[in-house]
Amino acid sequence: QVQVAESGGGLVQAGGSLSLSCTVSRIILYINDMAWYRQAPGKQRDLVAVVTRGGFATYAESVKGRFTISRDNAKNAVYLQMNSLKPEDTAVYYCNAKVEAIGRDYWGQGTQVTVSS
């Protein structure tokens, strides 16, 4: 059974930095896009950033210039470096891995990021 494990969330003051990591294990197929989503209380889950297998990254407007997504294909891992954090970045952050060969999306359990003002 495929496992998606996230780590790195926590509490930080506004202006600070956090780094998230996600590893997908027990999978033998190629992972296509890998992404980070976030969901604040009472709101829908929104895309934060996505990176293709070739390393092309796209960001939500609200995080451009502050967040950097990267991946390591050999480790089936994706990372999110978050700088200049704002209170509005507070949310549960979810890792997503897309396997187009079987039309599946795999999700992590989520990691809490809290930014205090």
C-alpha positions as CSV (number, residue, x, y, z in Angstrom):
1,Q,0.0,0.0,0.0
2,V,1.4,3.4,-1.0
3,Q,2.3,5.6,1.9
4,V,2.7,9.4,1.9
5,A,4.5,10.9,4.9
6,E,4.8,14.6,5.6
7,S,6.9,16.3,8.1
8,G,8.2,19.7,9.1
9,G,5.1,21.7,10.2
10,G,5.0,23.7,13.4
11,L,4.6,27.1,15.0
12,V,6.6,30.1,13.8
13,Q,6.3,33.9,14.1
14,A,5.4,36.1,11.2
15,G,8.4,36.7,9.0
16,G,10.0,33.3,9.9
17,S,10.6,30.2,7.8
18,L,9.6,26.6,7.8
19,S,10.5,23.7,5.6
20,L,8.1,20.8,4.8
21,S,9.1,17.4,3.4
22,C,7.0,14.6,1.9
23,T,8.1,11.1,0.9
24,V,6.0,8.6,-1.1
25,S,6.9,5.0,-0.4
26,R,5.9,1.6,-1.5
27,I,5.3,2.7,-5.1
28,I,6.8,1.3,-8.2
29,L,5.2,3.6,-10.8
30,Y,6.5,6.9,-11.9
31,I,5.1,9.9,-10.0
32,N,4.1,12.7,-12.3
33,D,3.3,16.0,-10.7
34,M,3.9,16.5,-7.0
35,A,2.2,19.3,-5.1
36,W,1.5,21.0,-1.9
37,Y,-2.0,22.1,-1.0
38,R,-3.3,23.8,2.1
39,Q,-6.6,24.1,3.9
40,A,-7.4,26.7,6.5
41,P,-10.3,26.2,9.0
42,G,-13.6,26.6,7.3
43,K,-12.1,27.0,3.8
44,Q,-11.6,24.8,0.8
45,R,-8.3,23.0,0.1
46,D,-6.2,25.2,-2.3
47,L,-3.2,24.5,-4.4
48,V,0.0,26.1,-3.0
49,A,2.6,24.9,-5.5
50,V,3.1,22.1,-8.0
51,V,6.3,20.7,-9.6
52,T,6.5,18.5,-12.6
53,R,8.7,15.5,-12.8
54,G,11.1,17.6,-14.9
55,G,11.3,20.2,-12.2
56,F,9.0,22.9,-13.6
57,A,7.2,24.7,-10.8
58,T,4.0,26.7,-10.5
59,Y,2.9,28.7,-7.5
60,A,-0.3,30.3,-6.2
61,E,-0.1,34.1,-6.5
62,S,-0.3,34.4,-2.7
63,V,3.0,32.6,-2.2
64,K,5.1,33.6,-5.2
65,G,8.5,34.9,-4.2
66,R,8.2,33.5,-0.7
67,F,7.8,29.7,-1.2
68,T,9.9,27.3,-3.2
69,I,8.9,23.8,-4.1
70,S,11.4,21.2,-5.2
71,R,11.6,17.4,-5.6
72,D,14.0,14.5,-5.6
73,N,12.7,11.9,-8.1
74,A,15.1,9.2,-6.8
75,K,13.6,9.5,-3.3
76,N,10.0,10.1,-4.5
77,A,10.2,13.2,-2.3
78,V,8.9,16.8,-2.5
79,Y,9.8,19.7,-0.4
80,L,8.4,23.1,0.3
81,Q,10.6,25.9,1.7
82,M,8.5,28.7,3.1
83,N,10.0,32.1,3.9
84,S,8.6,35.4,5.0
85,L,5.6,33.5,6.5
86,K,2.4,35.5,7.2
87,P,-0.5,34.7,9.6
88,E,-2.7,34.0,6.6
89,D,-0.4,31.1,5.7
90,T,-1.7,29.2,8.7
91,A,-3.3,26.0,7.5
92,V,-2.9,22.3,7.3
93,Y,-0.6,21.5,4.5
94,Y,-1.1,18.4,2.4
95,C,1.3,16.6,0.0
96,N,-0.1,15.3,-3.2
97,A,1.4,12.9,-5.7
98,K,-0.2,12.2,-9.0
99,V,0.4,8.9,-10.9
100,E,-1.1,9.3,-14.4
101,A,-0.5,5.7,-15.4
102,I,-3.2,4.6,-13.2
103,G,-5.2,7.8,-12.8
104,R,-4.5,8.0,-9.0
105,D,-3.8,10.8,-6.6
106,Y,-2.2,10.0,-3.3
107,W,-2.5,12.3,-0.3
108,G,-0.6,12.7,2.9
109,Q,-2.3,13.1,6.3
110,G,-1.5,16.7,6.5
111,T,0.9,18.8,8.7
112,Q,-0.2,21.9,10.6
113,V,1.6,25.2,10.0
114,T,0.7,28.0,12.3
115,V,2.1,31.5,11.9
116,S,1.6,33.9,14.8
117,S,1.4,37.6,14.4
